[in-house]
Amino acid sequence: MDQPCCKTGNIVIFQYQPWQTPPDKRLENTIIGYRAGLEELQKSDHVLPELDKVVFVGHSIGGVMTAQLANALATLDIDDLPYPKALMLIQSPGDARAALNDLSAIRPDTLMLVIVGEDDTTVGEAGARKIWAATTQILVENQDYVKIFSDDHGSPRLFGDHFLTGTNGAGASVNALDYFGVWKLLDALQSCSLAQIDCQYAFGNTEEQRFMGLWSDRVPVHPMESTKSP
């Protein structure tokens, strides 16, 4: 992918809440954590963030909270917290514990990727489909519903399960599902939303978006699937 003209680094505010956190407390905690992270970054010993260049990404319950936080920032009187340019929601649950609320306030010009795994038996696609149905106000060209597949052509097998991000399962190392899947999509989403480049790697069911790398015998890894109607 082309590189942004001037900067390639990212400042990350990482949030984690135990699954046992009551659903009615998660959004409050997320707002508190977001504000605390930004306040910490304003101190003199940190690189100052560019608050007009913010992207939200979340996995599992974090995907739900990512969507809820964006919705809250667009509806509540929270002027000190920047609204994101883009959202990446990865394998979000859809059961009662996720407390998926109304998301109609998310701005129509927000870029959004909703990602699921073929063999995600932990949460399936219910949450992703609920989020998709709850965000119809987003411009159709600004959103894609993406499925990442398993592939057993080579060894070790690639698992498109709930843990495909980062380590692709307990004890496993990073692989094509990370590099060409979620990481490529996130890098491209950031470039597209912040610098209007590399959009073909994030959206549009293009060859660049679908490509998932090659096995050692040059056979293509099962490409991802990108649609506008899950």
DRENPA-3360 file (N, C-alpha, C; in nm, 2 decimals, always signed):
BEGIN
1 = MDQPCCKT = +0.08/-0.12/+0.00/+0.00/+0.00/+0.00/+0.09/+0.12/+0.00 ~ +0.03/+0.23/-0.06/+0.10/+0.36/-0.05/+0.11/+0.40/+0.09 ~ +0.21/+0.47/+0.13/+0.23/+0.53/+0.27/+0.18/+0.67/+0.27 ~ +0.12/+0.71/+0.39/+0.08/+0.85/+0.40/+0.20/+0.94/+0.39 ~ +0.18/+1.06/+0.35/+0.29/+1.15/+0.30/+0.38/+1.18/+0.42 ~ +0.34/+1.19/+0.54/+0.43/+1.24/+0.64/+0.45/+1.16/+0.76 ~ +0.35/+1.09/+0.81/+0.36/+1.01/+0.93/+0.31/+0.87/+0.92 ~ +0.37/+0.78/+0.99/+0.32/+0.64/+0.98/+0.29/+0.58/+1.12;
9 = GNIVIFQY = +0.32/+0.65/+1.23/+0.29/+0.60/+1.36/+0.15/+0.63/+1.40 ~ +0.11/+0.54/+1.50/-0.02/+0.56/+1.56/-0.01/+0.57/+1.71 ~ -0.09/+0.65/+1.78/-0.10/+0.65/+1.92/-0.23/+0.57/+1.96 ~ -0.21/+0.47/+2.05/-0.32/+0.38/+2.08/-0.36/+0.40/+2.22 ~ -0.49/+0.42/+2.24/-0.56/+0.41/+2.37/-0.63/+0.28/+2.38 ~ -0.58/+0.19/+2.46/-0.63/+0.05/+2.47/-0.72/+0.04/+2.60 ~ -0.84/-0.01/+2.57/-0.93/-0.03/+2.68/-0.97/-0.17/+2.70 ~ -0.99/-0.22/+2.82/-1.04/-0.35/+2.84/-1.13/-0.35/+2.96;
17 = QPWQTPPD = -1.24/-0.42/+2.95/-1.33/-0.44/+3.06/-1.36/-0.59/+3.07 ~ -1.37/-0.64/+3.19/-1.40/-0.79/+3.21/-1.54/-0.81/+3.15 ~ -1.56/-0.94/+3.10/-1.69/-0.97/+3.04/-1.80/-0.96/+3.15 ~ -1.76/-0.97/+3.27/-1.86/-0.97/+3.38/-1.91/-0.83/+3.41 ~ -1.85/-0.73/+3.35/-1.90/-0.59/+3.37/-2.05/-0.58/+3.33 ~ -2.13/-0.53/+3.42/-2.28/-0.51/+3.39/-2.29/-0.43/+3.26 ~ -2.38/-0.48/+3.17/-2.40/-0.41/+3.04/-2.43/-0.26/+3.05 ~ -2.50/-0.22/+3.16/-2.54/-0.08/+3.18/-2.42/+0.00/+3.23;
25 = KRLENTII = -2.31/-0.06/+3.26/-2.19/+0.01/+3.30/-2.08/+0.02/+3.20 ~ -2.10/-0.06/+3.09/-1.99/-0.07/+3.00/-1.97/+0.06/+2.92 ~ -2.07/+0.13/+2.88/-2.06/+0.25/+2.80/-2.00/+0.36/+2.89 ~ -2.06/+0.37/+3.01/-2.00/+0.47/+3.11/-1.85/+0.45/+3.13 ~ -1.81/+0.32/+3.15/-1.67/+0.30/+3.17/-1.59/+0.33/+3.04 ~ -1.64/+0.30/+2.93/-1.57/+0.33/+2.80/-1.55/+0.48/+2.78 ~ -1.65/+0.56/+2.81/-1.63/+0.70/+2.80/-1.53/+0.75/+2.90 ~ -1.54/+0.70/+3.03/-1.44/+0.74/+3.13/-1.30/+0.70/+3.08;
33 = GYRAGLEE = -1.28/+0.58/+3.03/-1.15/+0.54/+2.99/-1.10/+0.62/+2.87 ~ -1.18/+0.65/+2.77/-1.14/+0.73/+2.66/-1.10/+0.87/+2.70 ~ -1.17/+0.93/+2.79/-1.14/+1.07/+2.84/-1.00/+1.06/+2.92 ~ -0.99/+0.96/+3.00/-0.87/+0.95/+3.08/-0.74/+0.93/+2.99 ~ -0.76/+0.85/+2.89/-0.65/+0.83/+2.80/-0.61/+0.95/+2.73 ~ -0.70/+1.03/+2.68/-0.67/+1.16/+2.61/-0.61/+1.26/+2.71 ~ -0.66/+1.26/+2.83/-0.60/+1.35/+2.93/-0.45/+1.31/+2.96 ~ -0.43/+1.18/+2.97/-0.29/+1.14/+2.99/-0.20/+1.18/+2.88;
41 = LQKSDHVL = -0.25/+1.17/+2.75/-0.17/+1.21/+2.64/-0.14/+1.35/+2.63 ~ -0.21/+1.44/+2.70/-0.19/+1.58/+2.70/-0.07/+1.62/+2.78 ~ -0.02/+1.53/+2.86/+0.09/+1.56/+2.95/+0.22/+1.58/+2.87 ~ +0.31/+1.65/+2.92/+0.43/+1.69/+2.84/+0.52/+1.58/+2.80 ~ +0.51/+1.46/+2.87/+0.60/+1.36/+2.83/+0.55/+1.26/+2.73 ~ +0.44/+1.30/+2.66/+0.38/+1.22/+2.56/+0.38/+1.29/+2.42 ~ +0.38/+1.21/+2.32/+0.35/+1.27/+2.18/+0.21/+1.31/+2.18 ~ +0.18/+1.44/+2.14/+0.04/+1.49/+2.14/-0.04/+1.42/+2.02;
49 = PELDKVVF = -0.16/+1.37/+2.05/-0.24/+1.32/+1.94/-0.30/+1.43/+1.86 ~ -0.33/+1.39/+1.73/-0.41/+1.48/+1.64/-0.55/+1.44/+1.66 ~ -0.63/+1.52/+1.73/-0.76/+1.48/+1.77/-0.86/+1.49/+1.65 ~ -0.82/+1.53/+1.54/-0.91/+1.53/+1.42/-0.88/+1.41/+1.34 ~ -0.80/+1.31/+1.39/-0.76/+1.19/+1.31/-0.77/+1.07/+1.40 ~ -0.90/+1.04/+1.43/-0.93/+0.93/+1.53/-1.00/+0.82/+1.46 ~ -0.96/+0.69/+1.49/-1.03/+0.57/+1.43/-1.05/+0.48/+1.55 ~ -1.17/+0.42/+1.56/-1.21/+0.33/+1.67/-1.20/+0.19/+1.61;
57 = VGHSIGGV = -1.15/+0.09/+1.69/-1.15/-0.05/+1.65/-1.17/-0.13/+1.78 ~ -1.26/-0.23/+1.77/-1.28/-0.32/+1.88/-1.31/-0.46/+1.84 ~ -1.27/-0.56/+1.92/-1.30/-0.70/+1.90/-1.39/-0.76/+2.00 ~ -1.48/-0.84/+1.96/-1.58/-0.91/+2.04/-1.66/-0.81/+2.11 ~ -1.67/-0.81/+2.25/-1.76/-0.71/+2.32/-1.70/-0.57/+2.29 ~ -1.57/-0.56/+2.26/-1.51/-0.43/+2.23/-1.57/-0.38/+2.10 ~ -1.61/-0.46/+2.01/-1.68/-0.42/+1.88/-1.81/-0.35/+1.91 ~ -1.88/-0.41/+2.01/-2.01/-0.35/+2.05/-1.99/-0.21/+2.11;
65 = MTAQLANA = -1.89/-0.21/+2.20/-1.86/-0.08/+2.27/-1.80/+0.02/+2.18 ~ -1.73/-0.02/+2.08/-1.68/+0.08/+1.98/-1.80/+0.14/+1.91 ~ -1.90/+0.07/+1.87/-2.02/+0.12/+1.80/-2.10/+0.21/+1.90 ~ -2.11/+0.17/+2.03/-2.19/+0.24/+2.12/-2.12/+0.37/+2.16 ~ -1.99/+0.37/+2.17/-1.92/+0.49/+2.20/-1.93/+0.60/+2.09 ~ -1.92/+0.55/+1.96/-1.94/+0.64/+1.85/-2.08/+0.70/+1.85 ~ -2.18/+0.62/+1.88/-2.32/+0.66/+1.88/-2.33/+0.77/+2.00 ~ -2.27/+0.74/+2.11/-2.29/+0.83/+2.23/-2.22/+0.96/+2.20;
73 = LATLDIDD = -2.10/+0.96/+2.13/-2.03/+1.09/+2.10/-2.12/+1.18/+2.01 ~ -2.20/+1.11/+1.93/-2.28/+1.19/+1.83/-2.41/+1.24/+1.90 ~ -2.45/+1.19/+2.02/-2.58/+1.22/+2.08/-2.56/+1.30/+2.21 ~ -2.46/+1.27/+2.28/-2.44/+1.33/+2.42/-2.36/+1.46/+2.41 ~ -2.37/+1.54/+2.51/-2.30/+1.66/+2.52/-2.16/+1.63/+2.57 ~ -2.07/+1.58/+2.48/-1.94/+1.54/+2.52/-1.84/+1.61/+2.43 ~ -1.83/+1.74/+2.44/-1.76/+1.82/+2.34/-1.61/+1.80/+2.35 ~ -1.56/+1.74/+2.47/-1.41/+1.73/+2.48/-1.36/+1.60/+2.43;
81 = LPYPKALM = -1.44/+1.51/+2.37/-1.40/+1.39/+2.32/-1.42/+1.38/+2.17 ~ -1.32/+1.36/+2.09/-1.33/+1.36/+1.94/-1.41/+1.25/+1.89 ~ -1.49/+1.27/+1.79/-1.56/+1.17/+1.72/-1.47/+1.10/+1.62 ~ -1.49/+0.97/+1.60/-1.40/+0.90/+1.50/-1.43/+0.92/+1.36 ~ -1.33/+0.91/+1.28/-1.35/+0.91/+1.13/-1.40/+0.78/+1.08 ~ -1.36/+0.67/+1.15/-1.39/+0.54/+1.10/-1.41/+0.44/+1.22 ~ -1.48/+0.33/+1.19/-1.51/+0.23/+1.29/-1.47/+0.09/+1.23 ~ -1.41/+0.01/+1.31/-1.38/-0.13/+1.26/-1.43/-0.22/+1.38;
89 = LIQSPGDA = -1.53/-0.30/+1.35/-1.60/-0.38/+1.45/-1.58/-0.52/+1.42 ~ -1.51/-0.60/+1.50/-1.46/-0.73/+1.47/-1.53/-0.83/+1.56 ~ -1.61/-0.92/+1.50/-1.67/-1.04/+1.56/-1.74/-0.99/+1.69 ~ -1.84/-0.91/+1.68/-1.92/-0.85/+1.79/-2.03/-0.95/+1.83 ~ -2.05/-0.98/+1.96/-2.15/-1.06/+2.00/-2.29/-0.99/+1.99 ~ -2.39/-1.07/+1.99/-2.53/-1.02/+1.97/-2.63/-1.06/+2.08 ~ -2.58/-1.13/+2.19/-2.67/-1.18/+2.29/-2.71/-1.07/+2.39 ~ -2.79/-1.10/+2.48/-2.84/-0.99/+2.58/-2.73/-0.93/+2.66;
97 = RAALNDLS = -2.62/-1.00/+2.68/-2.51/-0.95/+2.76/-2.44/-0.83/+2.69 ~ -2.45/-0.83/+2.55/-2.38/-0.73/+2.48/-2.45/-0.60/+2.48 ~ -2.58/-0.60/+2.52/-2.66/-0.47/+2.54/-2.65/-0.38/+2.41 ~ -2.68/-0.44/+2.30/-2.67/-0.36/+2.17/-2.78/-0.26/+2.17 ~ -2.75/-0.13/+2.18/-2.84/-0.03/+2.18/-2.87/+0.03/+2.04 ~ -2.95/+0.13/+2.04/-2.98/+0.21/+1.91/-2.85/+0.27/+1.87 ~ -2.82/+0.26/+1.74/-2.70/+0.32/+1.68/-2.73/+0.42/+1.57 ~ -2.85/+0.47/+1.57/-2.89/+0.55/+1.46/-2.82/+0.69/+1.46;
105 = AIRPDTLM = -2.75/+0.73/+1.56/-2.69/+0.86/+1.57/-2.55/+0.86/+1.51 ~ -2.49/+0.74/+1.48/-2.36/+0.73/+1.41/-2.37/+0.81/+1.28 ~ -2.28/+0.90/+1.26/-2.29/+0.99/+1.14/-2.28/+0.92/+1.01 ~ -2.36/+0.96/+0.91/-2.36/+0.89/+0.78/-2.23/+0.89/+0.71 ~ -2.14/+0.99/+0.73/-2.02/+0.99/+0.66/-1.91/+0.91/+0.73 ~ -1.94/+0.84/+0.84/-1.84/+0.76/+0.91/-1.81/+0.64/+0.82 ~ -1.68/+0.60/+0.81/-1.65/+0.48/+0.74/-1.66/+0.36/+0.84 ~ -1.71/+0.25/+0.80/-1.73/+0.14/+0.89/-1.70/+0.00/+0.82;
113 = LVIVGEDD = -1.62/-0.08/+0.89/-1.60/-0.22/+0.85/-1.66/-0.31/+0.96 ~ -1.75/-0.40/+0.92/-1.80/-0.50/+1.02/-1.74/-0.63/+0.97 ~ -1.67/-0.70/+1.06/-1.59/-0.82/+1.03/-1.64/-0.94/+1.10 ~ -1.65/-1.05/+1.04/-1.69/-1.18/+1.10/-1.59/-1.29/+1.05 ~ -1.59/-1.40/+1.13/-1.51/-1.52/+1.09/-1.60/-1.63/+1.05 ~ -1.56/-1.71/+0.95/-1.64/-1.82/+0.90/-1.67/-1.92/+1.01 ~ -1.57/-1.95/+1.09/-1.59/-2.06/+1.19/-1.59/-2.00/+1.33 ~ -1.65/-1.88/+1.35/-1.66/-1.82/+1.48/-1.79/-1.88/+1.55;
121 = TTVGEAGA = -1.76/-1.99/+1.63/-1.87/-2.06/+1.70/-1.90/-1.99/+1.83 ~ -1.81/-1.89/+1.87/-1.83/-1.83/+2.00/-1.94/-1.72/+1.99 ~ -1.94/-1.64/+1.89/-2.05/-1.54/+1.88/-2.12/-1.54/+1.75 ~ -2.07/-1.61/+1.65/-2.13/-1.62/+1.52/-2.14/-1.48/+1.45 ~ -2.25/-1.46/+1.38/-2.27/-1.34/+1.31/-2.39/-1.26/+1.36 ~ -2.45/-1.30/+1.46/-2.57/-1.23/+1.51/-2.55/-1.09/+1.55 ~ -2.44/-1.06/+1.62/-2.41/-0.93/+1.66/-2.37/-0.84/+1.55 ~ -2.29/-0.89/+1.45/-2.25/-0.82/+1.34/-2.37/-0.78/+1.25;
129 = RKIWAATT = -2.47/-0.87/+1.24/-2.59/-0.84/+1.16/-2.68/-0.74/+1.23 ~ -2.68/-0.74/+1.36/-2.76/-0.64/+1.43/-2.70/-0.51/+1.42 ~ -2.57/-0.50/+1.43/-2.50/-0.37/+1.41/-2.53/-0.32/+1.27 ~ -2.51/-0.41/+1.17/-2.53/-0.37/+1.03/-2.68/-0.31/+1.01 ~ -2.77/-0.38/+1.07/-2.91/-0.34/+1.05/-2.94/-0.21/+1.13 ~ -2.86/-0.18/+1.23/-2.89/-0.06/+1.31/-2.81/+0.06/+1.26 ~ -2.74/+0.04/+1.15/-2.66/+0.16/+1.10/-2.68/+0.18/+0.95 ~ -2.81/+0.17/+0.92/-2.85/+0.19/+0.78/-2.83/+0.34/+0.73;
137 = QILVENQD = -2.81/+0.43/+0.83/-2.79/+0.57/+0.79/-2.66/+0.59/+0.73 ~ -2.56/+0.50/+0.75/-2.43/+0.52/+0.70/-2.43/+0.50/+0.55 ~ -2.37/+0.59/+0.47/-2.37/+0.58/+0.33/-2.32/+0.45/+0.28 ~ -2.39/+0.39/+0.18/-2.36/+0.26/+0.14/-2.21/+0.24/+0.09 ~ -2.16/+0.35/+0.03/-2.02/+0.34/-0.01/-1.92/+0.35/+0.10 ~ -1.97/+0.38/+0.22/-1.88/+0.40/+0.34/-1.87/+0.28/+0.43 ~ -1.93/+0.16/+0.39/-1.93/+0.05/+0.48/-1.92/-0.08/+0.40 ~ -1.86/-0.18/+0.46/-1.85/-0.31/+0.40/-1.87/-0.41/+0.52;
145 = YVKIFSDD = -1.93/-0.53/+0.48/-1.95/-0.64/+0.57/-1.85/-0.75/+0.52 ~ -1.75/-0.78/+0.60/-1.64/-0.87/+0.56/-1.64/-1.00/+0.63 ~ -1.62/-1.11/+0.56/-1.61/-1.24/+0.62/-1.47/-1.29/+0.59 ~ -1.40/-1.34/+0.70/-1.26/-1.40/+0.68/-1.28/-1.55/+0.70 ~ -1.22/-1.63/+0.61/-1.24/-1.77/+0.61/-1.13/-1.85/+0.67 ~ -1.16/-1.98/+0.70/-1.06/-2.07/+0.74/-1.00/-2.13/+0.61 ~ -0.88/-2.19/+0.62/-0.81/-2.25/+0.50/-0.72/-2.36/+0.55 ~ -0.74/-2.48/+0.51/-0.66/-2.60/+0.55/-0.57/-2.65/+0.44;
153 = HGSPRLFG = -0.54/-2.56/+0.34/-0.46/-2.61/+0.23/-0.32/-2.65/+0.28 ~ -0.27/-2.57/+0.37/-0.13/-2.60/+0.42/-0.13/-2.62/+0.57 ~ -0.01/-2.62/+0.63/+0.00/-2.64/+0.77/+0.10/-2.54/+0.83 ~ +0.06/-2.48/+0.94/-0.06/-2.51/+1.02/-0.18/-2.44/+0.95 ~ -0.30/-2.51/+0.98/-0.42/-2.46/+0.92/-0.45/-2.32/+0.97 ~ -0.52/-2.24/+0.89/-0.57/-2.11/+0.93/-0.71/-2.12/+0.98 ~ -0.74/-2.07/+1.10/-0.87/-2.09/+1.16/-0.94/-1.95/+1.16 ~ -1.06/-1.94/+1.09/-1.14/-1.82/+1.10/-1.23/-1.82/+1.21;
161 = DHFLTGTN = -1.18/-1.85/+1.34/-1.26/-1.86/+1.45/-1.27/-1.72/+1.53 ~ -1.32/-1.73/+1.65/-1.33/-1.60/+1.73/-1.20/-1.54/+1.77 ~ -1.09/-1.62/+1.76/-0.96/-1.57/+1.80/-0.87/-1.55/+1.68 ~ -0.92/-1.52/+1.56/-0.84/-1.50/+1.45/-0.76/-1.37/+1.45 ~ -0.79/-1.28/+1.54/-0.71/-1.16/+1.55/-0.59/-1.18/+1.64 ~ -0.48/-1.12/+1.60/-0.36/-1.12/+1.69/-0.29/-1.25/+1.70 ~ -0.34/-1.36/+1.76/-0.27/-1.48/+1.77/-0.34/-1.60/+1.71 ~ -0.46/-1.58/+1.65/-0.54/-1.68/+1.58/-0.55/-1.81/+1.67;
169 = GAGASVNA = -0.58/-1.79/+1.79/-0.61/-1.90/+1.88/-0.50/-1.92/+1.99 ~ -0.53/-1.98/+2.09/-0.43/-1.99/+2.20/-0.30/-2.06/+2.16 ~ -0.19/-1.99/+2.18/-0.06/-2.05/+2.16/-0.02/-2.04/+2.01 ~ -0.10/-1.99/+1.92/-0.06/-1.98/+1.78/+0.01/-1.85/+1.75 ~ +0.09/-1.85/+1.65/+0.16/-1.73/+1.61/+0.07/-1.65/+1.51 ~ +0.11/-1.53/+1.48/+0.04/-1.45/+1.38/+0.06/-1.51/+1.24 ~ -0.04/-1.49/+1.15/-0.04/-1.56/+1.02/-0.11/-1.47/+0.92 ~ -0.15/-1.53/+0.81/-0.21/-1.46/+0.70/-0.34/-1.39/+0.74;
177 = LDYFGVWK = -0.42/-1.45/+0.83/-0.54/-1.39/+0.87/-0.52/-1.26/+0.94 ~ -0.40/-1.25/+1.01/-0.37/-1.13/+1.08/-0.31/-1.03/+0.97 ~ -0.21/-1.06/+0.90/-0.14/-0.97/+0.82/-0.23/-0.92/+0.70 ~ -0.29/-1.01/+0.63/-0.37/-0.98/+0.52/-0.52/-0.96/+0.55 ~ -0.56/-1.00/+0.67/-0.70/-0.98/+0.71/-0.72/-0.86/+0.80 ~ -0.73/-0.87/+0.93/-0.76/-0.76/+1.01/-0.66/-0.65/+1.01 ~ -0.53/-0.68/+1.00/-0.43/-0.57/+1.01/-0.43/-0.49/+0.88 ~ -0.44/-0.56/+0.76/-0.44/-0.49/+0.64/-0.56/-0.40/+0.63;
185 = LLDALQSC = -0.68/-0.45/+0.67/-0.80/-0.38/+0.67/-0.80/-0.25/+0.76 ~ -0.74/-0.27/+0.88/-0.73/-0.16/+0.97/-0.63/-0.05/+0.92 ~ -0.52/-0.09/+0.87/-0.42/+0.01/+0.81/-0.49/+0.08/+0.69 ~ -0.56/+0.01/+0.61/-0.62/+0.07/+0.49/-0.74/+0.16/+0.53 ~ -0.81/+0.12/+0.63/-0.92/+0.20/+0.68/-0.87/+0.33/+0.74 ~ -0.76/+0.33/+0.81/-0.70/+0.45/+0.86/-0.66/+0.54/+0.75 ~ -0.58/+0.48/+0.66/-0.53/+0.56/+0.54/-0.65/+0.62/+0.46 ~ -0.75/+0.55/+0.44/-0.87/+0.59/+0.36/-0.94/+0.71/+0.44;
193 = SLAQIDCQ = -0.96/+0.69/+0.57/-1.04/+0.79/+0.64/-0.96/+0.91/+0.67 ~ -0.83/+0.90/+0.69/-0.75/+1.01/+0.73/-0.67/+1.08/+0.62 ~ -0.64/+1.01/+0.51/-0.56/+1.07/+0.40/-0.62/+1.04/+0.27 ~ -0.74/+0.97/+0.26/-0.80/+0.94/+0.14/-0.72/+0.87/+0.04 ~ -0.63/+0.77/+0.09/-0.56/+0.69/+0.01/-0.58/+0.54/+0.05 ~ -0.54/+0.45/-0.03/-0.55/+0.30/+0.00/-0.70/+0.25/+0.02 ~ -0.80/+0.33/-0.02/-0.93/+0.29/+0.00/-0.97/+0.16/-0.06 ~ -0.90/+0.12/-0.17/-0.93/+0.00/-0.24/-0.89/-0.12/-0.16;
201 = YAFGNTEE = -0.81/-0.11/-0.06/-0.77/-0.22/+0.03/-0.87/-0.24/+0.14 ~ -0.95/-0.14/+0.16/-1.05/-0.15/+0.27/-1.19/-0.17/+0.23 ~ -1.23/-0.12/+0.11/-1.37/-0.12/+0.06/-1.38/-0.17/-0.08 ~ -1.51/-0.21/-0.11/-1.55/-0.22/-0.25/-1.53/-0.36/-0.31 ~ -1.50/-0.46/-0.23/-1.49/-0.60/-0.28/-1.39/-0.61/-0.40 ~ -1.28/-0.53/-0.38/-1.18/-0.53/-0.48/-1.08/-0.64/-0.46 ~ -1.00/-0.67/-0.57/-0.90/-0.77/-0.55/-0.80/-0.74/-0.44 ~ -0.77/-0.61/-0.43/-0.67/-0.57/-0.32/-0.73/-0.60/-0.18;
209 = QRFMGLWS = -0.86/-0.57/-0.17/-0.93/-0.60/-0.04/-0.94/-0.75/-0.01 ~ -0.98/-0.83/-0.11/-1.00/-0.97/-0.09/-0.87/-1.05/-0.07 ~ -0.76/-1.01/-0.12/-0.64/-1.09/-0.12/-0.59/-1.12/+0.02 ~ -0.56/-1.25/+0.04/-0.52/-1.29/+0.18/-0.38/-1.36/+0.18 ~ -0.30/-1.33/+0.08/-0.17/-1.39/+0.07/-0.16/-1.52/+0.00 ~ -0.04/-1.58/+0.01/-0.01/-1.71/-0.06/+0.04/-1.81/+0.03 ~ +0.01/-1.94/+0.01/+0.08/-2.04/+0.08/+0.22/-2.06/+0.02 ~ +0.30/-2.14/+0.08/+0.44/-2.15/+0.04/+0.45/-2.21/-0.10;
217 = DRVPVHPM = +0.35/-2.28/-0.15/+0.35/-2.34/-0.29/+0.28/-2.24/-0.38 ~ +0.26/-2.12/-0.34/+0.20/-2.01/-0.42/+0.05/-2.02/-0.45 ~ -0.01/-2.11/-0.38/-0.16/-2.12/-0.39/-0.22/-2.01/-0.31 ~ -0.31/-1.93/-0.36/-0.37/-1.82/-0.28/-0.45/-1.87/-0.16 ~ -0.43/-1.81/-0.05/-0.51/-1.83/+0.07/-0.65/-1.79/+0.04 ~ -0.75/-1.86/+0.09/-0.89/-1.84/+0.07/-0.92/-1.69/+0.08 ~ -0.96/-1.62/-0.02/-0.99/-1.47/-0.01/-1.10/-1.44/+0.08 ~ -1.09/-1.32/+0.14/-1.21/-1.27/+0.22/-1.32/-1.24/+0.13;
225 = ESTKSP = -1.44/-1.23/+0.19/-1.56/-1.19/+0.12/-1.61/-1.06/+0.17 ~ -1.64/-0.97/+0.08/-1.69/-0.84/+0.11/-1.82/-0.81/+0.04 ~ -1.92/-0.77/+0.12/-2.05/-0.74/+0.06/-2.11/-0.62/+0.12 ~ -2.22/-0.58/+0.07/-2.30/-0.46/+0.12/-2.43/-0.51/+0.18 ~ -2.46/-0.64/+0.18/-2.58/-0.69/+0.23/-2.56/-0.83/+0.29 ~ -2.53/-0.84/+0.42/-2.50/-0.97/+0.48/-2.62/-1.07/+0.48;
% end
